[in-house]
């Protein structure tokens, strides 16, 4: 769904008619939301609307941490002057914390020369396993042989490995073991799925269902196994993320009959089809006696009791919310028995009458994971993924090396859903951004020697991705670094978890050709959502990993050549290579 804020979003402190832009992250961490009056998000480029009512978006921005700290002085306004002084004091405190980040960057630079040297293949390090299946093995520590230092004029492989054993400022320390739940239902399909998001932000303009039908053979030839379609319901917003009558499937993408034919055509080519389920919120069809848009029409004829009581804007009279607020439309109360029954019946209808095979749940931060579990257990889909999105942890404007808190939040949601759903691995995407923006491939190994995202803790429940309709397309809220795109694809397509590709990448011949090669390679090697990873090197300019003992991959600027007697080259490109065991 539409990311809550973009680069055009600012946080403002309203005092009289003046507004002082401030850093959202700084205020949230240092001052607290309750320390400043009237804090709110305002999207300057396109305010969300429901029934032509302009709405201010309350809550956190996914890009908040990237905003710069600014203050604006207004002469003669004492209140603003006090606010400015307060924020400047906070900024001074942050300067101390930022020195740690500065030291880390110096350590990285001093290690750069060593990391850039040609590397020979060495022994294995730690392996990543599916902690949900093998909890007893998930807390093991890195093991490596002791070696005597060589007296060489230049650093050699053993010197580099000895250096890796020593603590570095830019590498994470081992943290507490992750808290992993149980898997109550198979949510990952066959385990060998290749997902494709089959639309972008502008697809509603193009008679989309007909276009997808024409491309069905192309998707099958690429090796795609599952395709995720946009929200099918008639919506206030043309993209489908502000739904009204959920049973009305005549949308900007096409008619209900077009949709049924599209699903059938894709399935005839061997693809499973996922429906984008938007049930955190719903736009009302009528106003109540007080002029509030909270009366719903159609088969689900609800009223304000179906709206959480926290939703003051739409005068909800239901139970308290079990998640975060979505300010642009009435927030559905999933605690109501009749609401859950209506939604379950609707999803069963989508499965049985329209033909959908699985679900992509939108904005699952807005309601408890236990409800997703209930809907999944009732409908038994082939594949399930939830959009659980939150900002990474930052030191100033730089993402922290350790993102355990961030990925644990996603793990907690999956656990609340009974392990009956996967989740988009936002942690891995964010780390890959930092990797290629800062040339710090050492970020790709956590303190226990595993991949640092959800993939490293619960790989079968990680749906990995580089781009989607929010981060890329015409929105571009968090666009993946172009210089790292090939290497990012290599990383995703050779590692566990389930990769989700983006439609726009199919529009560029070079990217499409590479995707086809990597999909074929992954399928031939048998890499799946539970594959094991041995990380051999994770240095500033070099990352090397062995997957399932049969495949070797490398990304990064440093040269790397494995033992030619053990490994045979398969594919290579700028700063990346893939080998299979000879």
Buried (B, 14 or more C-beta within 10 A) or exposed (E): BBBBBBEEBBBBBEBEEEBBBBBBBBBBBBBEEEEBEEBEBBBEEEEBBBBEEEBEBBBBBBBBBBBEBEBEEBEEBEBBEEBBEBBEEBBEEBEEEBEEBEEBBEBBEEBBEBBBBEBEBBEEBBBBBBBBBEEEEBEEEBEBEEEEEEEEEEBBBBBBBBBBEEEBBBBBEBEEEBEBBEBEBBBBBBEBBBBBBBBBBBBBEBEBBBBBBEBBEEBBEBBBBBBBBBBBBBBBBBBBBBBBBBBBBBBBBBEBEBBBBBBBBBBEBEBBBBBBBBBBBBBBBEEBEEEBBBBBEEEBEBBBBBBBBBBEBBBBBBBEBBBBBBBBBBBBBBBBEEBBEBBBBBBBBBBEEBBBBBBBBBBBBBBBBEBBBBBBBBBEBBBBBBBBBBBBBBBBBBBBBBBBEBBBBBBBBBBBBBBBBBBBBBBBBBBBBBBBBBBBBBBBBBBBBBBBBBBBBBBBBBBBBBBBBBBBBEBEBBEBBEEBBBBBBBBBBBBBBBBBBBBBBBEEEEBBEBBBBBBBBBBEBEBBBBBBBBBBBBBBBBBBBBBBEEBBBBBBBBBBBBEEEEBEEBBEBEBBBBBBBE
